Amino acid sequence: MRRWWAPALVAVVVLVYALLGEQLRGCLGLPGDGAAPTKGAGLRMATWNLRNFPEPTQDHSRLRERLQGLGADLLAVQEIHDRVALQALLPGWDLHLSEQGGRGHQRLGIAFDPAALELVEPAREHPELGMGGRVRPGLSAYLRARDGGPDFHVLVVHLKAKPDGYPMRQQQWSLLAAIAGDLLRRDPDLIILGDFNTTGTRGGTPEAELAALAAVLEPLGLRRLAPDAPCSAYWDGSRRDAWHEPSLLDLVWVADLDEGLSSTTGVRPLHHCARHHCQPFRSTPGHPEPDYADLSDHCPVMLDLSPGRDDDP
C-alpha cells in the first residue's frame, strides 16, 4: 500500500495553519506576526499613527512591506512630516494631507487606492479642531466605492495627547460633533477614525473618557466599533524601564453604512498589538520589538466592510 497519508496529512496541516494559524497561536498563548488576514470582497480601511514619519530610526523598507501587507483600500494616517516620502511608500495611491499640523507640524492624511475608491468632492480641512493652530486639525473626504459600492464621508482626527490634555480634548469633542453633524446632513454614511488619545484624565481612567466621548457622539447616531483586542498603541509605562504598556488610543466610529456593516462588525489592531495580545512586552536596543522600535508605537487598526450596493436614496 502506498503511504499516501503522510503527504496528505502535511498538506492538511499547512492548509489549516494558513487559515487559522493566528487564532491557534492566540489560543495557545504564542506570538504570531500580527499581520492582516486575507482581505475579502468588501472595502478594507485602516488608521495608523506613523510616529512623526519619517523618523531617522524608522525602517522604510519594513514600513513599505507592512503598508502593502495591510491589504487596505483606504488608509488614514497621522503624524506625517514628509508627503513625498509617504507617497513613495504608497505608489499609485491618491494621497491628501492637511495643510496644518499644530505646533508639532504633525499633518493628517487620507490615502486610497483609486482602483477601489473615487473622490466625489475635494478633501476638506477642518481647522477648528486645531484650537487656534495649537494642535492638529481634522481632515475629511467624500468617497465612493467603485462598481456600485457605498459613498460615504471619512473624517480623520488626531486629538490632544496625554492626561493633561483632557480639558482640551473635551472642547475638541464638541467641535468634532459639529463637524460630524454637518457631514451627516450631507450624507448619512460617515466613518470617523484616527488617534483620539483616550488616555483618561490625570487620576481618571480611559474607560471613563470613552464613556464621556460616547455621550457626545452617540446622540448623532454614531457608534464606536469595538476592537477585538483592547489596545492600539504602546508606551514606555510609568516605570520607564524596558517594559512597554498597552493603551487604547485609536478608535473607529461609524454612522449608518448599513450596506457595509453588521451587528458583529468590529475593528482589529495588528502588528505588535496582536502579536503580544495587548499584554506588556520588553523592547531593548539589543532585543527590540521590531514593529514598535522600527515603525511606530501605534499599531494599524483595521476595519473590513462587507460587500454591498449603495443604499442611499
C-alpha positions as CSV (number, residue, x, y, z in Angstrom):
1,M,0.0,0.0,0.0
2,R,1.3,3.4,-0.9
3,R,2.0,5.7,2.1
4,W,-0.1,8.5,0.6
5,W,-1.4,9.6,4.0
6,A,1.8,11.3,5.2
7,P,2.0,14.0,2.4
8,A,-1.8,14.3,2.6
9,L,-1.6,15.0,6.4
10,V,1.2,17.6,5.8
11,A,-1.0,19.3,3.2
12,V,-3.9,19.4,5.6
13,V,-1.8,20.8,8.4
14,V,-0.4,23.5,6.1
15,L,-3.9,24.5,4.9
16,V,-5.3,24.6,8.4
17,Y,-2.4,26.8,9.6
18,A,-2.7,29.1,6.7
19,L,-6.4,29.6,7.5
20,L,-6.4,29.6,11.3
21,G,-2.7,30.0,12.3
22,E,-3.1,33.3,14.0
23,Q,-6.2,32.1,16.0
24,L,-4.4,28.9,17.0
25,R,-1.3,30.7,18.2
26,G,-3.5,33.1,20.2
27,C,-5.4,30.2,21.9
28,L,-2.0,28.7,22.8
29,G,-0.6,32.0,24.0
30,L,2.0,32.0,21.4
31,P,3.0,35.2,19.5
32,G,2.1,35.5,15.8
33,D,3.4,38.1,13.3
34,G,0.4,40.4,13.8
35,A,-0.2,40.6,10.0
36,A,-3.5,41.4,8.5
37,P,-5.7,38.5,7.5
38,T,-6.6,37.9,3.8
39,K,-8.9,40.6,2.5
40,G,-12.4,39.7,1.5
41,A,-14.6,41.2,-1.2
42,G,-15.6,44.3,0.7
43,L,-13.7,47.5,1.4
44,R,-10.8,47.5,3.9
45,M,-9.9,50.6,5.8
46,A,-7.1,51.2,8.4
47,T,-5.9,54.0,10.6
48,W,-2.3,54.3,11.7
49,N,-0.3,56.9,13.6
50,L,3.1,56.7,11.9
51,R,5.1,58.4,14.7
52,N,6.5,61.6,13.2
53,F,7.1,60.0,9.9
54,P,9.8,59.9,8.6
55,E,12.0,59.5,11.7
56,P,15.6,58.6,11.4
57,T,15.0,55.3,13.3
58,Q,12.2,54.1,11.1
59,D,12.9,51.2,8.7
60,H,11.3,52.4,5.5
61,S,11.7,49.0,3.7
62,R,9.8,47.3,6.5
63,L,7.2,50.0,6.7
64,R,6.5,49.7,3.0
65,E,6.1,45.9,3.4
66,R,3.8,46.5,6.3
67,L,1.7,49.0,4.5
68,Q,1.3,46.7,1.5
69,G,0.5,43.8,3.8
70,L,-2.5,45.7,5.3
71,G,-4.4,45.0,2.0
72,A,-6.2,48.2,2.7
73,D,-8.2,50.2,0.2
74,L,-8.1,53.4,2.3
75,L,-5.6,54.4,4.9
76,A,-5.9,57.3,7.5
77,V,-2.6,58.4,8.8
78,Q,-1.4,60.8,11.5
79,E,2.0,62.5,12.3
80,I,3.2,63.0,8.8
81,H,6.1,65.4,8.1
82,D,7.1,64.5,4.5
83,R,4.5,64.0,1.8
84,V,7.0,62.9,-0.8
85,A,8.4,60.2,1.5
86,L,5.0,58.8,2.3
87,Q,3.8,58.9,-1.3
88,A,6.9,56.8,-2.2
89,L,5.6,54.1,0.1
90,L,2.2,54.2,-1.5
91,P,2.9,54.1,-5.2
92,G,-0.2,54.7,-7.4
93,W,-2.4,55.8,-4.5
94,D,-4.2,59.2,-4.1
95,L,-2.8,61.0,-1.1
96,H,-4.3,64.0,0.6
97,L,-2.7,65.7,3.6
98,S,-3.8,68.5,5.8
99,E,-2.0,71.9,5.4
100,Q,-1.8,72.4,9.1
101,G,-0.4,70.1,11.8
102,G,-0.4,72.0,15.0
103,R,2.8,73.2,16.8
104,G,4.4,69.9,16.1
105,H,3.7,70.1,12.4
106,Q,2.1,66.6,12.5
107,R,-0.2,66.5,9.5
108,L,-3.0,64.1,8.9
109,G,-3.6,62.2,5.7
110,I,-6.2,60.2,3.7
111,A,-4.7,57.8,1.2
112,F,-6.7,55.5,-1.0
113,D,-6.4,53.1,-3.9
114,P,-8.1,54.7,-7.0
115,A,-8.9,51.3,-8.3
116,A,-11.2,50.8,-5.3
117,L,-12.4,54.3,-4.5
118,E,-13.0,57.6,-6.2
119,L,-13.1,61.1,-4.7
120,V,-16.6,62.6,-5.1
121,E,-15.6,66.0,-3.7
122,P,-12.2,67.6,-2.8
123,A,-10.8,66.7,0.7
124,R,-11.7,69.3,3.3
125,E,-9.6,70.5,6.2
126,H,-11.3,71.4,9.5
127,P,-9.1,74.0,11.2
128,E,-11.5,74.4,14.2
129,L,-10.2,71.1,15.7
130,G,-6.7,72.7,15.7
131,M,-7.7,75.0,18.6
132,G,-6.2,78.1,17.0
133,G,-3.3,76.2,15.5
134,R,-2.1,74.6,18.8
135,V,-2.9,71.0,17.8
136,R,-3.9,69.1,14.7
137,P,-7.0,70.0,12.5
138,G,-9.4,67.4,11.1
139,L,-9.4,66.2,7.5
140,S,-12.4,64.7,5.7
141,A,-13.1,63.3,2.2
142,Y,-16.2,62.3,0.4
143,L,-15.6,59.0,-1.4
144,R,-17.5,56.5,-3.5
145,A,-16.6,52.8,-3.9
146,R,-16.2,51.6,-7.4
147,D,-18.7,49.2,-9.0
148,G,-21.7,50.5,-7.2
149,G,-20.4,50.3,-3.7
150,P,-21.4,52.8,-1.0
151,D,-20.5,56.5,-0.9
152,F,-19.5,58.0,2.5
153,H,-17.6,60.7,4.3
154,V,-14.4,59.7,6.1
155,L,-13.1,62.1,8.8
156,V,-9.6,61.7,10.2
157,V,-8.7,63.1,13.6
158,H,-5.7,63.3,16.0
159,L,-6.8,64.9,19.2
160,K,-4.8,66.5,22.0
161,A,-2.5,64.0,23.8
162,K,-1.8,62.9,27.4
163,P,-3.9,63.1,30.5
164,D,-3.2,66.8,31.0
165,G,-4.7,67.3,27.6
166,Y,-8.1,66.1,28.7
167,P,-9.7,69.5,29.1
168,M,-8.7,70.5,25.5
169,R,-10.0,67.1,24.2
170,Q,-13.3,67.8,25.8
171,Q,-13.5,71.1,23.8
172,Q,-12.5,69.2,20.7
173,W,-15.3,66.7,21.2
174,S,-17.9,69.4,20.8
175,L,-16.2,70.7,17.7
176,L,-15.9,67.2,16.3
177,A,-19.7,66.7,16.9
178,A,-20.4,69.9,15.0
179,I,-18.3,68.8,12.1
180,A,-19.8,65.3,12.1
181,G,-23.3,66.8,12.2
182,D,-22.6,68.9,9.1
183,L,-21.2,65.8,7.2
184,L,-24.2,63.7,8.3
185,R,-26.6,66.3,6.9
186,R,-24.9,65.9,3.5
187,D,-24.7,62.0,3.6
188,P,-25.9,59.7,6.4
189,D,-22.9,57.4,5.9
190,L,-19.9,58.6,8.0
191,I,-16.7,57.0,9.3
192,I,-14.6,58.9,11.9
193,L,-11.2,57.3,12.7
194,G,-7.8,58.2,14.0
195,D,-5.9,58.9,17.2
196,F,-8.4,60.1,19.8
197,N,-5.7,59.9,22.6
198,T,-8.2,58.5,25.1
199,T,-5.8,58.2,28.0
200,G,-8.2,59.4,30.6
201,T,-7.7,62.4,32.9
202,R,-4.9,62.5,35.4
203,G,-6.2,60.2,38.2
204,G,-9.0,59.1,35.9
205,T,-9.4,56.1,33.6
206,P,-9.6,55.6,29.8
207,E,-12.9,53.8,30.3
208,A,-14.4,57.0,31.9
209,E,-13.1,59.1,29.0
210,L,-14.6,56.7,26.4
211,A,-18.0,56.9,28.1
212,A,-17.8,60.7,28.2
213,L,-16.9,60.8,24.5
214,A,-19.7,58.4,23.7
215,A,-22.2,60.8,25.4
216,V,-21.2,63.5,22.9
217,L,-21.1,61.4,19.7
218,E,-23.8,58.8,20.2
219,P,-26.7,61.3,20.0
220,L,-25.7,62.0,16.4
221,G,-26.2,58.3,15.5
222,L,-22.5,57.4,15.7
223,R,-21.4,54.2,17.4
224,R,-17.9,53.1,18.2
225,L,-16.9,49.8,16.7
226,A,-15.4,47.6,19.5
227,P,-11.9,46.3,18.8
228,D,-11.3,42.6,19.1
229,A,-8.3,43.4,21.4
230,P,-8.2,46.2,24.0
231,C,-5.2,48.2,22.7
232,S,-3.9,50.1,19.7
233,A,-0.6,51.5,20.9
234,Y,2.1,51.0,23.5
235,W,4.0,53.5,25.7
236,D,7.0,53.4,27.9
237,G,5.0,52.9,31.1
238,S,5.1,54.7,34.4
239,R,8.3,52.9,35.4
240,R,10.2,54.0,32.3
241,D,12.1,50.7,32.1
242,A,12.2,48.2,29.2
243,W,8.6,47.1,29.7
244,H,6.1,48.8,27.4
245,E,2.4,49.1,28.4
246,P,-0.6,48.8,26.1
247,S,-3.3,51.6,25.7
248,L,-6.3,52.1,23.5
249,L,-6.0,55.4,21.6
250,D,-7.0,54.8,18.0
251,L,-10.8,54.5,17.5
252,V,-13.3,54.0,14.7
253,W,-16.8,55.5,14.9
254,V,-19.5,54.9,12.2
255,A,-22.9,56.2,11.3
256,D,-25.4,54.3,9.1
257,L,-23.4,52.4,6.4
258,D,-25.9,49.6,6.8
259,E,-24.9,48.2,3.4
260,G,-21.4,47.5,4.8
261,L,-21.8,46.8,8.5
262,S,-23.4,44.1,10.5
263,S,-24.0,43.8,14.3
264,T,-20.8,41.8,14.5
265,T,-18.5,44.2,12.5
266,G,-15.5,45.2,14.6
267,V,-12.0,46.5,14.3
268,R,-8.7,44.7,14.7
269,P,-5.4,46.1,15.9
270,L,-2.5,44.5,14.1
271,H,1.3,44.1,14.4
272,H,2.7,44.3,17.9
273,C,-0.7,44.8,19.5
274,A,-1.9,41.5,18.0
275,R,1.4,39.7,18.4
276,H,1.6,40.4,22.2
277,H,-2.2,40.1,22.7
278,C,-2.3,43.6,24.3
279,Q,0.0,42.4,27.1
280,P,3.1,44.3,28.2
281,F,6.3,43.4,26.4
282,R,10.0,44.2,26.7
283,S,11.9,46.0,24.0
284,T,15.5,47.0,24.3
285,P,18.2,48.2,21.9
286,G,19.7,44.7,22.0
287,H,16.4,42.8,21.6
288,P,13.9,45.2,20.1
289,E,10.3,44.6,19.3
290,P,10.7,45.3,15.5
291,D,7.4,46.9,14.7
292,Y,7.4,49.0,17.9
293,A,11.1,50.1,17.6
294,D,11.4,50.4,13.8
295,L,8.0,51.6,12.7
296,S,5.7,53.2,15.3
297,D,4.5,52.9,18.9
298,H,0.9,52.7,17.4
299,C,-0.4,49.7,15.6
300,P,-2.6,49.9,12.5
301,V,-6.2,49.4,13.3
302,M,-8.2,47.7,10.5
303,L,-11.9,47.7,9.6
304,D,-13.4,45.4,7.0
305,L,-16.7,46.4,5.3
306,S,-19.0,43.7,3.9
307,P,-19.6,43.9,0.1
308,G,-22.8,45.7,-0.6
309,R,-24.6,48.0,-3.0
310,D,-25.1,51.7,-2.2
311,D,-28.4,52.0,-0.4
312,D,-28.7,55.8,-0.2
313,P,-31.9,57.2,-1.7
